[in-house]
Amino acid sequence: MKSSDFAITSLGTPGITSPITNMDFVPDNADVAYDNQTGDLMLGIQSGAPIPAFESAGPRQKIFHDPAWSKAAILTAGGLCPGLNDVIKFLTRTLRQQYGVPVVYGIQYGYRGLNPEFKLEPVLLTENDVDHIHEA
C-alpha cells in the first residue's frame, strides 16, 4: 500500500445549512480510494491501516462560510483548456444564484494575478459578464 496523506485541514465544524435545495448532498465522510489496485486495497484493509483516499467533491448539507458575507475568486492556471469558459460561467452563476455569494471575482493571468507586484486588479464577475463567455 502506498503511503500518502491526503487529509484536508478543516477550518472547523460546518454549522450553516447550505442554501442549495433539491440536491443530493455528498456526506462529509465520502472518500475515493487513491489506489485502484484491488490487491493493494485488500492488503490495506486487512492490515487495519487507513486507506489513502481523496475527499469526494460536491455540495455539502452543512457549510462553514456564510455565503451572504463571502467573496469568491475564480483563478485558472492558464494554457489551453477546452470548456474552461463554460466552467467559469457555471461557477459564477452557481455561486451568485444558488449560494447567494454577492461578490465573485475573476483573477487575471493565473497565479500572476495574485502577486501585488504586477498590479493586476481582479475582475468583478456577474451573470451578465459571463453569459456569453463560452462563445469566446
N, C-alpha and C positions, 0 to 999 in steps of 0.2 A: 504494500500500500504506500502510495506517495505521501510524504509528509508536507502538508500545505495547510496554512491557516487563512481562511477566507472570512473570518469574523469581521463584521462591520460594527464599529463602535457606535453605541446608541447615545443619543442626546438626553435620553430619559424615557420615562413611561409615557406613551402617547395617550392623551386624555381627551382629545377633541374628536367628536363624532364627525366623520367625513361628510361634507355637503353633497357628495355624489349619491344619487339614489338609483334604484333599479340596476344594481351592479352585482356581479359575482365577485366578492372581495377575496383577496389572497390571504390565507391565515399567516400570522406572524411567524409561525414555525415551519412554513413551507420551504423546502430546500430542493435543490437539484444537485445530484451527485456529480462531483468533479470527474471521477474516473468512470469510464463506460465499460471497463473490462470486468465481466461478471466474476471471474476468479479473484481479482483483486478486491472487489466489493465483498465477496463471501469471506475472504481472509480477514478483512477489517471487521465485519460483523462478528465473526467467530472470536476474534481477539478481544472484543468489547471496546475497542478504541473508537473514538468518534470518527465518522466517515467524513472526509473532506467534501464540502458542498458549498455551493453558492446560494445566497438568499434568492428565493423566487421573486421576480419583479411583478408589479401590478398594484392596483389600488388596495389600500388597507381600510378597514372599517373605522379604526381609530388612528388619528394622525397627531403629530407633535406640534406643528406650527398652525396658528390660526390664519387661514387664508385671507381673511379680511384685513389683516395688517401686514401681510407678507409681500415681498417683492421677489420676482423670479428673473433669472437671466438664462438665455439660451446661447451656448457657445459651441461652435463646431471647430474641429481641428484642421479644416481645410482639405484640399485635394478633391479629386473627382469622386462624387458620391451620388449616383442617380437616385432620385427620390428624396434627397435630403430637404429640399424646399417643401415637399409635402409634409415631412416630419415637423418642420418649423411651424408650418400653418396649423397642423393638428395640435401641437403643444401649446401654441399661443391661444387657440380657441378653447382648448380644454381647461387651461389654467384660468382664463378670464371668465368663460361662461359657466363651466361646471363647478370649478373650485371657488370662483369669486375672487381670485387674486387681482387686485386693482392695477398693479404695475408689472409689466413684462418687458424686459429689455433684450435686445439682440446685441451680442458682443461682436464688434467688428474685428476682422483679421485674426481670428482664433485666439490663442493664448497671448499674442502680442497685444491684443485689446485690453488685457488686464494690467499691463505694465504702464504705470503713470508716466514713465519717461517718453512714451510715444504720443501721449495726449490724444488718444482715440476715444471719443465720447461714445457711450452706449447709445443704441438707437431704441427709442420707445416703440414697442410693437403693439398694435391693436388689431382687431379682427379686420378692419378695413385695410390696414397696411399689408397684411399677409393674404388677403383674399385672392389675389392673382399671382402670388409668389411662385406657385407651381408651374406657371407658364413661362417663367424667366429662363 
